[in-house]
Each structure stands twice: as C-alpha cells, then as structure tokens.
C-alpha cells in the first residue's frame, strides 16, 4: 500500500504520455513520488516546440497568399496637343460658325484676338481687313500674343478714319502686315512690344512710340508726316528699317527719349532725316542718312545725339545742323562718312562748312575725329 502524501506529476499539459516504469520513481522526503526526466522526454518536447514554431510561421505566409491581387489599370491616354495658332481669313472665314482652326477660320482679326490666350499666334491669311469686313478700330493687340500676316504684300489692315489702326500690348508682336489709314498714326507703341517686317504707309505718322519697343525690318514710307515719332522717355530699338518718302521727318526724337538706331536707311523724306529736340539723346550707329530735303541731322535745344559709323551725306543744305541753345558743349560725330572733303578734328561754333556742317551758336562744337581743332568758318550771309 502506497504512503499518503503529495504527488507531483511532471507530465506536460497537452498530449498523452504513458507512465514511466516503476523503477524510475524515486521516493523522497514526505513520500512524494518524482519522475526522473529521461532523454526521450527531452526529444519529444523539442519536437513539439519545433512543430509549433513551424505552424506559427505559416500563418503570415498564408495571409499573404490569401490577399487579393490588384487588377491591371491601363495608363491614362496622352492629352491632346495644345492649340497654339488661331486662323483668320477675310475671304473664306466666318466669325459665327468658324472655330479658328486652319480648316474653319474666323473672319475678323478682332474675333481671332478675343479667342487667343498668352503664348498664341493669330495667323492672318491674305485679304483686306477693314471696317466693312466687321473690324473695330483701333485693333488692340493682346498681351504676349503675336499677330502674324501671311506677308505684308498680301495682308492689309485699313483703319481709315480711326486715330490708330493698331495699338500694342505688353510683349505683343505684329508681323508681316501692311498698316494704313491711321488719322494720328498707323501703330501706337506704348507697352513694350515688337513691330517686325511690316509696311506702314498712308497714315499721318507711320509709328508713334512712347515706350521701350522693338521696331525692326519694317518699311515706313509715304506717310503724311513723320515716319517714326519717339516721345516721352521711350528707349526703343530701331533696326534695319527703310524710312523713306515721308511728308515730314524720317525720324523725330523729342522729350527725354533715348532710342538706339542701327542699320536703318533714312532717305528722301520731305524734311529732315533725323530731328533731335528737347533733351532727347538718341544713339545712331551704322545708318545711312541721305538725300533728305532739309539737313540730314537737325539738333535743337538740349538734345545730345551720338553719331558713330554712319553715312551722312548728299544733302543740298547741311549734313548736320547744330542749332542747339548756346553753351551746350560738344557733340560726338566720330567715325562717320560725310561729303568730301571729310571734316576732321573738333569744330567750334559758330561755324559753317557747306554741305557737311553748320554750328549756329558759340559754346557748342562738333567732334568729327581725334586730332587738332579745326578753325571755325563763319557762315556767309
């Protein structure tokens, strides 16, 4: 009969295990019976732990395998190309049914400009654009929009009766048009724009400029008064234009304007080739100023033109007429081509050397080249 007391069983809480042989039991102390661990029991516990860990490792893998897959989504189609040109056709266009495309153009410039946005070009096909067509004058350009004709010989914008035919806008551009009929001027430039490869004809003035602008490769001819008039504090770049046969001056610079004229032909105008008055300070480089009726270059009041590398000759009166107020100092006229004999050195007024120069007042002089001063020659009454 077994002794009474506390018996401790070391069998694990799960699984079935047969009792150990009796000889493994050991009685100690209070008649407690302890089971002596054996190598087999250690192996069984280790195997159960490894299996349990393996099962736990499979759970996340199973979850991943069970997750639904995302369907393949095709990429978005590319956007349609941006519209950069609007077409206008005075002959075949229609403002009501047209869309401004090459195949469905508008009829008027006004409609084309209203439909444009910055960065676009409004393309004019050959034709006459006037009030009878439906145009409203002046035609005001739009900021950073180009108005481009098919060629000045085929595209005419006639604003007869309006003060101005075209008025510019900031960074706008007018190109390859004929502009005529302006009561004050064909084109008004006052916002820093460009006028390129146009013909300005049969206006009162060809161009009236009061701002920084680019006036390049135009023909400015047969206007009633001045070809290009520059006022205020304007500082335009005037390059490679033909300015001819105008009823007044070829170019007139007034107020405190500071234009730069390079590579222009200024000829056969009914008055002066270039007039500088008030406090204007134009720079003339590489121009040809010739055959104008009154003196080629006429300087008044406090104006201070700088003349370098120009051909200024063949005037029936004087190639340069310095009529400034007294004591206004020296003007630079170095490196130009005049009628022979070529003037040299610095000439002090009053002086008269037909046909090259006339200096009206004392205290004024013309510097024609480096070297000694040339004695003054008094004008013969």
Beta strands, then each sheet from edge to edge (+ up, - down):
strand 1: 25-28
strand 2: 32-35
strand 3: 85-88
strand 4: 121-124
strand 5: 127-129
strand 6: 139-140
strand 7: 146-149
strand 8: 155-158
strand 9: 164-167
strand 10: 173-175
strand 11: 178-180
strand 12: 185-189
strand 13: 194-196
strand 14: 199-201
strand 15: 207-209
strand 16: 214-216
strand 17: 219-221
strand 18: 228-230
strand 19: 237-239
strand 20: 242-244
strand 21: 251-253
strand 22: 260-262
strand 23: 265-267
strand 24: 274-276
strand 25: 283-285
strand 26: 288-290
strand 27: 297-301
strand 28: 306-308
strand 29: 311-313
strand 30: 320-324
strand 31: 329-332
strand 32: 346-348
strand 33: 351-353
strand 34: 357-359
strand 35: 364-367
sheet 1: 1+ 2-
sheet 2: 3+ 4+ 7+ 10+ 13+ 16+ 19+ 22+ 25+ 28+
sheet 3: 5+ 8+ 11+ 14+ 17+ 20+ 23+ 26+ 29+
sheet 4: 6+ 9+ 12+ 15+ 18+ 21+ 24+ 27+ 30+ 34+ 33-
sheet 5: 31+ 35+ 32-
end
